[in-house]
Amino acid sequence: MLEPILIHCPYCGEAIEILVDGSVDSQRYYEDCQVCCRPIDISVSVDEDGDPQVSVATENDG
């Protein structure tokens, strides 16, 4: 099931909403910022309660 999560772009700082699949234990992918169009390195893991935990980084920091 896809769940909307609010993140902040590591480049421009704007808040953007992404959809995260909470049924997958861990995932990593790139998604372009909807505001500045730069690639965001997104890592998702699921905690013990089943809630997705999201971390973001620039393309070069990941």
PDB file of N, CA, C and O in Angstrom:
ATOM      1  N   MET A   1       0.830  -1.175   0.000  1.00  0.00           N
ATOM      2  CA  MET A   1       0.000   0.000   0.000  1.00  0.00           C
ATOM      3  C   MET A   1       0.882   1.249   0.000  1.00  0.00           C
ATOM      4  O   MET A   1       1.812   1.361   0.799  1.00  0.00           O
ATOM      5  N   LEU A   2       0.587   2.174  -0.891  1.00  0.00           N
ATOM      6  CA  LEU A   2       1.354   3.407  -0.975  1.00  0.00           C
ATOM      7  C   LEU A   2       0.857   4.406   0.063  1.00  0.00           C
ATOM      8  O   LEU A   2      -0.342   4.625   0.234  1.00  0.00           O
ATOM      9  N   GLU A   3       1.830   5.000   0.747  1.00  0.00           N
ATOM     10  CA  GLU A   3       1.512   5.939   1.821  1.00  0.00           C
ATOM     11  C   GLU A   3       2.183   7.278   1.524  1.00  0.00           C
ATOM     12  O   GLU A   3       3.383   7.305   1.253  1.00  0.00           O
ATOM     13  N   PRO A   4       1.449   8.387   1.565  1.00  0.00           N
ATOM     14  CA  PRO A   4       2.071   9.692   1.326  1.00  0.00           C
ATOM     15  C   PRO A   4       2.931  10.114   2.519  1.00  0.00           C
ATOM     16  O   PRO A   4       2.506  10.017   3.670  1.00  0.00           O
ATOM     17  N   ILE A   5       4.149  10.583   2.226  1.00  0.00           N
ATOM     18  CA  ILE A   5       5.090  11.038   3.249  1.00  0.00           C
ATOM     19  C   ILE A   5       5.597  12.417   2.826  1.00  0.00           C
ATOM     20  O   ILE A   5       5.904  12.631   1.654  1.00  0.00           O
ATOM     21  N   LEU A   6       5.683  13.337   3.762  1.00  0.00           N
ATOM     22  CA  LEU A   6       6.200  14.671   3.491  1.00  0.00           C
ATOM     23  C   LEU A   6       7.695  14.694   3.801  1.00  0.00           C
ATOM     24  O   LEU A   6       8.112  14.354   4.908  1.00  0.00           O
ATOM     25  N   ILE A   7       8.496  15.099   2.816  1.00  0.00           N
ATOM     26  CA  ILE A   7       9.944  15.220   2.998  1.00  0.00           C
ATOM     27  C   ILE A   7      10.359  16.635   2.610  1.00  0.00           C
ATOM     28  O   ILE A   7       9.568  17.399   2.056  1.00  0.00           O
ATOM     29  N   HIS A   8      11.610  16.971   2.909  1.00  0.00           N
ATOM     30  CA  HIS A   8      12.166  18.258   2.496  1.00  0.00           C
ATOM     31  C   HIS A   8      13.317  17.986   1.538  1.00  0.00           C
ATOM     32  O   HIS A   8      14.196  17.172   1.821  1.00  0.00           O
ATOM     33  N   CYS A   9      13.303  18.675   0.405  1.00  0.00           N
ATOM     34  CA  CYS A   9      14.362  18.510  -0.586  1.00  0.00           C
ATOM     35  C   CYS A   9      15.693  18.924   0.039  1.00  0.00           C
ATOM     36  O   CYS A   9      15.783  19.999   0.634  1.00  0.00           O
ATOM     37  N   PRO A  10      16.740  18.080  -0.087  1.00  0.00           N
ATOM     38  CA  PRO A  10      18.039  18.431   0.491  1.00  0.00           C
ATOM     39  C   PRO A  10      18.754  19.542  -0.286  1.00  0.00           C
ATOM     40  O   PRO A  10      19.762  20.069   0.183  1.00  0.00           O
ATOM     41  N   TYR A  11      18.246  19.899  -1.461  1.00  0.00           N
ATOM     42  CA  TYR A  11      18.837  20.976  -2.262  1.00  0.00           C
ATOM     43  C   TYR A  11      18.168  22.320  -1.984  1.00  0.00           C
ATOM     44  O   TYR A  11      18.826  23.273  -1.567  1.00  0.00           O
ATOM     45  N   CYS A  12      16.849  22.391  -2.218  1.00  0.00           N
ATOM     46  CA  CYS A  12      16.146  23.679  -2.122  1.00  0.00           C
ATOM     47  C   CYS A  12      15.364  23.845  -0.824  1.00  0.00           C
ATOM     48  O   CYS A  12      14.910  24.948  -0.521  1.00  0.00           O
ATOM     49  N   GLY A  13      15.196  22.764  -0.044  1.00  0.00           N
ATOM     50  CA  GLY A  13      14.520  22.846   1.240  1.00  0.00           C
ATOM     51  C   GLY A  13      13.006  22.839   1.186  1.00  0.00           C
ATOM     52  O   GLY A  13      12.353  22.877   2.229  1.00  0.00           O
ATOM     53  N   GLU A  14      12.435  22.792  -0.008  1.00  0.00           N
ATOM     54  CA  GLU A  14      10.977  22.784  -0.135  1.00  0.00           C
ATOM     55  C   GLU A  14      10.383  21.477   0.372  1.00  0.00           C
ATOM     56  O   GLU A  14      10.977  20.411   0.213  1.00  0.00           O
ATOM     57  N   ALA A  15       9.219  21.569   0.977  1.00  0.00           N
ATOM     58  CA  ALA A  15       8.490  20.380   1.423  1.00  0.00           C
ATOM     59  C   ALA A  15       7.777  19.782   0.215  1.00  0.00           C
ATOM     60  O   ALA A  15       7.056  20.482  -0.496  1.00  0.00           O
ATOM     61  N   ILE A  16       7.981  18.490  -0.014  1.00  0.00           N
ATOM     62  CA  ILE A  16       7.310  17.797  -1.109  1.00  0.00           C
ATOM     63  C   ILE A  16       6.756  16.477  -0.585  1.00  0.00           C
ATOM     64  O   ILE A  16       7.258  15.916   0.388  1.00  0.00           O
ATOM     65  N   GLU A  17       5.727  16.002  -1.243  1.00  0.00           N
ATOM     66  CA  GLU A  17       5.100  14.749  -0.836  1.00  0.00           C
ATOM     67  C   GLU A  17       5.537  13.636  -1.780  1.00  0.00           C
ATOM     68  O   GLU A  17       5.494  13.794  -3.001  1.00  0.00           O
ATOM     69  N   ILE A  18       5.956  12.511  -1.207  1.00  0.00           N
ATOM     70  CA  ILE A  18       6.296  11.330  -1.995  1.00  0.00           C
ATOM     71  C   ILE A  18       5.393  10.185  -1.553  1.00  0.00           C
ATOM     72  O   ILE A  18       4.809  10.227  -0.470  1.00  0.00           O
ATOM     73  N   LEU A  19       5.283   9.178  -2.387  1.00  0.00           N
ATOM     74  CA  LEU A  19       4.516   7.985  -2.042  1.00  0.00           C
ATOM     75  C   LEU A  19       5.486   6.864  -1.719  1.00  0.00           C
ATOM     76  O   LEU A  19       6.390   6.575  -2.502  1.00  0.00           O
ATOM     77  N   VAL A  20       5.302   6.232  -0.569  1.00  0.00           N
ATOM     78  CA  VAL A  20       6.197   5.183  -0.085  1.00  0.00           C
ATOM     79  C   VAL A  20       5.411   3.889   0.069  1.00  0.00           C
ATOM     80  O   VAL A  20       4.294   3.885   0.585  1.00  0.00           O
ATOM     81  N   ASP A  21       6.008   2.791  -0.386  1.00  0.00           N
ATOM     82  CA  ASP A  21       5.389   1.472  -0.246  1.00  0.00           C
ATOM     83  C   ASP A  21       5.816   0.881   1.092  1.00  0.00           C
ATOM     84  O   ASP A  21       6.943   0.402   1.225  1.00  0.00           O
ATOM     85  N   GLY A  22       4.934   0.910   2.078  1.00  0.00           N
ATOM     86  CA  GLY A  22       5.245   0.419   3.416  1.00  0.00           C
ATOM     87  C   GLY A  22       5.278  -1.089   3.537  1.00  0.00           C
ATOM     88  O   GLY A  22       5.630  -1.613   4.594  1.00  0.00           O
ATOM     89  N   SER A  23       4.914  -1.809   2.467  1.00  0.00           N
ATOM     90  CA  SER A  23       4.919  -3.270   2.523  1.00  0.00           C
ATOM     91  C   SER A  23       6.292  -3.855   2.200  1.00  0.00           C
ATOM     92  O   SER A  23       6.497  -5.060   2.342  1.00  0.00           O
ATOM     93  N   VAL A  24       7.236  -3.014   1.765  1.00  0.00           N
ATOM     94  CA  VAL A  24       8.590  -3.456   1.439  1.00  0.00           C
ATOM     95  C   VAL A  24       9.505  -3.059   2.596  1.00  0.00           C
ATOM     96  O   VAL A  24       9.491  -1.908   3.032  1.00  0.00           O
ATOM     97  N   ASP A  25      10.309  -4.021   3.102  1.00  0.00           N
ATOM     98  CA  ASP A  25      11.151  -3.771   4.279  1.00  0.00           C
ATOM     99  C   ASP A  25      12.132  -2.621   4.096  1.00  0.00           C
ATOM    100  O   ASP A  25      12.263  -1.770   4.975  1.00  0.00           O
ATOM    101  N   SER A  26      12.819  -2.591   2.964  1.00  0.00           N
ATOM    102  CA  SER A  26      13.740  -1.484   2.716  1.00  0.00           C
ATOM    103  C   SER A  26      13.833  -1.249   1.222  1.00  0.00           C
ATOM    104  O   SER A  26      13.738  -2.176   0.417  1.00  0.00           O
ATOM    105  N   GLN A  27      14.021   0.004   0.874  1.00  0.00           N
ATOM    106  CA  GLN A  27      14.130   0.374  -0.530  1.00  0.00           C
ATOM    107  C   GLN A  27      14.957   1.646  -0.643  1.00  0.00           C
ATOM    108  O   GLN A  27      15.017   2.453   0.285  1.00  0.00           O
ATOM    109  N   ARG A  28      15.590   1.807  -1.794  1.00  0.00           N
ATOM    110  CA  ARG A  28      16.374   3.000  -2.071  1.00  0.00           C
ATOM    111  C   ARG A  28      16.167   3.348  -3.532  1.00  0.00           C
ATOM    112  O   ARG A  28      16.260   2.489  -4.409  1.00  0.00           O
ATOM    113  N   TYR A  29      15.887   4.610  -3.781  1.00  0.00           N
ATOM    114  CA  TYR A  29      15.657   5.036  -5.156  1.00  0.00           C
ATOM    115  C   TYR A  29      15.883   6.541  -5.266  1.00  0.00           C
ATOM    116  O   TYR A  29      16.019   7.238  -4.261  1.00  0.00           O
ATOM    117  N   TYR A  30      15.921   7.027  -6.506  1.00  0.00           N
ATOM    118  CA  TYR A  30      16.058   8.450  -6.778  1.00  0.00           C
ATOM    119  C   TYR A  30      14.745   8.980  -7.316  1.00  0.00           C
ATOM    120  O   TYR A  30      14.083   8.336  -8.130  1.00  0.00           O
ATOM    121  N   GLU A  31      14.378  10.168  -6.848  1.00  0.00           N
ATOM    122  CA  GLU A  31      13.188  10.846  -7.355  1.00  0.00           C
ATOM    123  C   GLU A  31      13.539  12.322  -7.485  1.00  0.00           C
ATOM    124  O   GLU A  31      14.144  12.902  -6.584  1.00  0.00           O
ATOM    125  N   ASP A  32      13.162  12.924  -8.600  1.00  0.00           N
ATOM    126  CA  ASP A  32      13.451  14.337  -8.812  1.00  0.00           C
ATOM    127  C   ASP A  32      12.545  15.206  -7.949  1.00  0.00           C
ATOM    128  O   ASP A  32      11.358  14.921  -7.789  1.00  0.00           O
ATOM    129  N   CYS A  33      13.122  16.268  -7.397  1.00  0.00           N
ATOM    130  CA  CYS A  33      12.345  17.236  -6.623  1.00  0.00           C
ATOM    131  C   CYS A  33      11.305  17.865  -7.539  1.00  0.00           C
ATOM    132  O   CYS A  33      11.609  18.225  -8.676  1.00  0.00           O
ATOM    133  N   GLN A  34      10.095  17.994  -7.051  1.00  0.00           N
ATOM    134  CA  GLN A  34       9.012  18.580  -7.833  1.00  0.00           C
ATOM    135  C   GLN A  34       9.180  20.085  -7.998  1.00  0.00           C
ATOM    136  O   GLN A  34       8.505  20.691  -8.830  1.00  0.00           O
ATOM    137  N   VAL A  35      10.073  20.699  -7.217  1.00  0.00           N
ATOM    138  CA  VAL A  35      10.273  22.146  -7.276  1.00  0.00           C
ATOM    139  C   VAL A  35      11.530  22.499  -8.069  1.00  0.00           C
ATOM    140  O   VAL A  35      11.454  23.249  -9.043  1.00  0.00           O
ATOM    141  N   CYS A  36      12.697  21.961  -7.658  1.00  0.00           N
ATOM    142  CA  CYS A  36      13.959  22.339  -8.311  1.00  0.00           C
ATOM    143  C   CYS A  36      14.456  21.309  -9.320  1.00  0.00           C
ATOM    144  O   CYS A  36      15.444  21.552 -10.014  1.00  0.00           O
ATOM    145  N   CYS A  37      13.791  20.173  -9.409  1.00  0.00           N
ATOM    146  CA  CYS A  37      14.076  19.114 -10.398  1.00  0.00           C
ATOM    147  C   CYS A  37      15.411  18.403 -10.200  1.00  0.00           C
ATOM    148  O   CYS A  37      15.855  17.698 -11.106  1.00  0.00           O
ATOM    149  N   ARG A  38      16.062  18.559  -9.060  1.00  0.00           N
ATOM    150  CA  ARG A  38      17.318  17.853  -8.815  1.00  0.00           C
ATOM    151  C   ARG A  38      17.025  16.485  -8.219  1.00  0.00           C
ATOM    152  O   ARG A  38      16.006  16.306  -7.552  1.00  0.00           O
ATOM    153  N   PRO A  39      17.918  15.504  -8.454  1.00  0.00           N
ATOM    154  CA  PRO A  39      17.662  14.133  -7.995  1.00  0.00           C
ATOM    155  C   PRO A  39      17.886  13.956  -6.493  1.00  0.00           C
ATOM    156  O   PRO A  39      18.949  14.291  -5.971  1.00  0.00           O
ATOM    157  N   ILE A  40      16.878  13.429  -5.812  1.00  0.00           N
ATOM    158  CA  ILE A  40      16.953  13.175  -4.374  1.00  0.00           C
ATOM    159  C   ILE A  40      17.169  11.679  -4.156  1.00  0.00           C
ATOM    160  O   ILE A  40      16.427  10.855  -4.690  1.00  0.00           O
ATOM    161  N   ASP A  41      18.182  11.337  -3.375  1.00  0.00           N
ATOM    162  CA  ASP A  41      18.459   9.954  -2.991  1.00  0.00           C
ATOM    163  C   ASP A  41      17.562   9.642  -1.794  1.00  0.00           C
ATOM    164  O   ASP A  41      17.748  10.199  -0.712  1.00  0.00           O
ATOM    165  N   ILE A  42      16.586   8.747  -1.993  1.00  0.00           N
ATOM    166  CA  ILE A  42      15.599   8.438  -0.962  1.00  0.00           C
ATOM    167  C   ILE A  42      15.807   7.016  -0.458  1.00  0.00           C
ATOM    168  O   ILE A  42      15.825   6.072  -1.247  1.00  0.00           O
ATOM    169  N   SER A  43      15.964   6.863   0.854  1.00  0.00           N
ATOM    170  CA  SER A  43      16.081   5.548   1.486  1.00  0.00           C
ATOM    171  C   SER A  43      14.898   5.362   2.422  1.00  0.00           C
ATOM    172  O   SER A  43      14.579   6.239   3.225  1.00  0.00           O
ATOM    173  N   VAL A  44      14.252   4.205   2.306  1.00  0.00           N
ATOM    174  CA  VAL A  44      13.076   3.919   3.123  1.00  0.00           C
ATOM    175  C   VAL A  44      13.293   2.596   3.838  1.00  0.00           C
ATOM    176  O   VAL A  44      13.709   1.611   3.227  1.00  0.00           O
ATOM    177  N   SER A  45      13.010   2.576   5.134  1.00  0.00           N
ATOM    178  CA  SER A  45      13.004   1.333   5.896  1.00  0.00           C
ATOM    179  C   SER A  45      11.729   1.321   6.727  1.00  0.00           C
ATOM    180  O   SER A  45      11.111   2.363   6.943  1.00  0.00           O
ATOM    181  N   VAL A  46      11.344   0.151   7.186  1.00  0.00           N
ATOM    182  CA  VAL A  46      10.128   0.017   7.982  1.00  0.00           C
ATOM    183  C   VAL A  46      10.533  -0.315   9.411  1.00  0.00           C
ATOM    184  O   VAL A  46      11.291  -1.258   9.638  1.00  0.00           O
ATOM    185  N   ASP A  47      10.028   0.459  10.385  1.00  0.00           N
ATOM    186  CA  ASP A  47      10.395   0.212  11.781  1.00  0.00           C
ATOM    187  C   ASP A  47       9.592  -0.950  12.365  1.00  0.00           C
ATOM    188  O   ASP A  47       8.770  -1.557  11.678  1.00  0.00           O
ATOM    189  N   GLU A  48       9.839  -1.250  13.636  1.00  0.00           N
ATOM    190  CA  GLU A  48       9.205  -2.402  14.293  1.00  0.00           C
ATOM    191  C   GLU A  48       7.683  -2.300  14.344  1.00  0.00           C
ATOM    192  O   GLU A  48       6.990  -3.316  14.407  1.00  0.00           O
ATOM    193  N   ASP A  49       7.163  -1.071  14.317  1.00  0.00           N
ATOM    194  CA  ASP A  49       5.712  -0.860  14.352  1.00  0.00           C
ATOM    195  C   ASP A  49       5.084  -0.901  12.964  1.00  0.00           C
ATOM    196  O   ASP A  49       3.868  -0.774  12.822  1.00  0.00           O
ATOM    197  N   GLY A  50       5.925  -1.081  11.935  1.00  0.00           N
ATOM    198  CA  GLY A  50       5.421  -1.125  10.566  1.00  0.00           C
ATOM    199  C   GLY A  50       5.309   0.231   9.903  1.00  0.00           C
ATOM    200  O   GLY A  50       4.730   0.354   8.824  1.00  0.00           O
ATOM    201  N   ASP A  51       5.870   1.265  10.554  1.00  0.00           N
ATOM    202  CA  ASP A  51       5.824   2.609   9.994  1.00  0.00           C
ATOM    203  C   ASP A  51       7.064   2.867   9.141  1.00  0.00           C
ATOM    204  O   ASP A  51       8.175   2.540   9.559  1.00  0.00           O
ATOM    205  N   PRO A  52       6.891   3.451   7.950  1.00  0.00           N
ATOM    206  CA  PRO A  52       8.050   3.748   7.106  1.00  0.00           C
ATOM    207  C   PRO A  52       8.880   4.892   7.680  1.00  0.00           C
ATOM    208  O   PRO A  52       8.338   5.893   8.149  1.00  0.00           O
ATOM    209  N   GLN A  53      10.195   4.732   7.638  1.00  0.00           N
ATOM    210  CA  GLN A  53      11.147   5.752   8.055  1.00  0.00           C
ATOM    211  C   GLN A  53      11.907   6.174   6.803  1.00  0.00           C
ATOM    212  O   GLN A  53      12.506   5.335   6.131  1.00  0.00           O
ATOM    213  N   VAL A  54      11.889   7.452   6.487  1.00  0.00           N
ATOM    214  CA  VAL A  54      12.463   7.954   5.245  1.00  0.00           C
ATOM    215  C   VAL A  54      13.642   8.860   5.551  1.00  0.00           C
ATOM    216  O   VAL A  54      13.566   9.713   6.435  1.00  0.00           O
ATOM    217  N   SER A  55      14.741   8.672   4.813  1.00  0.00           N
ATOM    218  CA  SER A  55      15.856   9.608   4.882  1.00  0.00           C
ATOM    219  C   SER A  55      16.174  10.053   3.464  1.00  0.00           C
ATOM    220  O   SER A  55      16.050   9.279   2.515  1.00  0.00           O
ATOM    221  N   VAL A  56      16.585  11.302   3.332  1.00  0.00           N
ATOM    222  CA  VAL A  56      16.884  11.862   2.016  1.00  0.00           C
ATOM    223  C   VAL A  56      18.290  12.433   2.017  1.00  0.00           C
ATOM    224  O   VAL A  56      18.798  12.862   3.053  1.00  0.00           O
ATOM    225  N   ALA A  57      18.910  12.434   0.851  1.00  0.00           N
ATOM    226  CA  ALA A  57      20.252  12.977   0.693  1.00  0.00           C
ATOM    227  C   ALA A  57      20.392  13.504  -0.730  1.00  0.00           C
ATOM    228  O   ALA A  57      19.589  13.189  -1.609  1.00  0.00           O
ATOM    229  N   THR A  58      21.423  14.309  -0.936  1.00  0.00           N
ATOM    230  CA  THR A  58      21.711  14.744  -2.298  1.00  0.00           C
ATOM    231  C   THR A  58      22.286  13.564  -3.065  1.00  0.00           C
ATOM    232  O   THR A  58      22.661  12.551  -2.476  1.00  0.00           O
ATOM    233  N   GLU A  59      22.351  13.701  -4.356  1.00  0.00           N
ATOM    234  CA  GLU A  59      22.862  12.628  -5.204  1.00  0.00           C
ATOM    235  C   GLU A  59      24.299  12.264  -4.819  1.00  0.00           C
ATOM    236  O   GLU A  59      24.671  11.092  -4.877  1.00  0.00           O
ATOM    237  N   ASN A  60      25.104  13.246  -4.430  1.00  0.00           N
ATOM    238  CA  ASN A  60      26.509  13.007  -4.100  1.00  0.00           C
ATOM    239  C   ASN A  60      26.733  12.578  -2.658  1.00  0.00           C
ATOM    240  O   ASN A  60      27.776  12.002  -2.349  1.00  0.00           O
ATOM    241  N   ASP A  61      25.778  12.844  -1.765  1.00  0.00           N
ATOM    242  CA  ASP A  61      25.925  12.471  -0.359  1.00  0.00           C
ATOM    243  C   ASP A  61      25.584  11.017  -0.096  1.00  0.00           C
ATOM    244  O   ASP A  61      26.096  10.414   0.847  1.00  0.00           O
ATOM    245  N   GLY A  62      24.704  10.442  -0.944  1.00  0.00           N
ATOM    246  CA  GLY A  62      24.205   9.090  -0.713  1.00  0.00           C
ATOM    247  C   GLY A  62      25.248   8.069  -0.907  1.00  0.00           C
ATOM    248  O   GLY A  62      24.983   6.877  -0.748  1.00  0.00           O
TER     249      GLY A  62
END
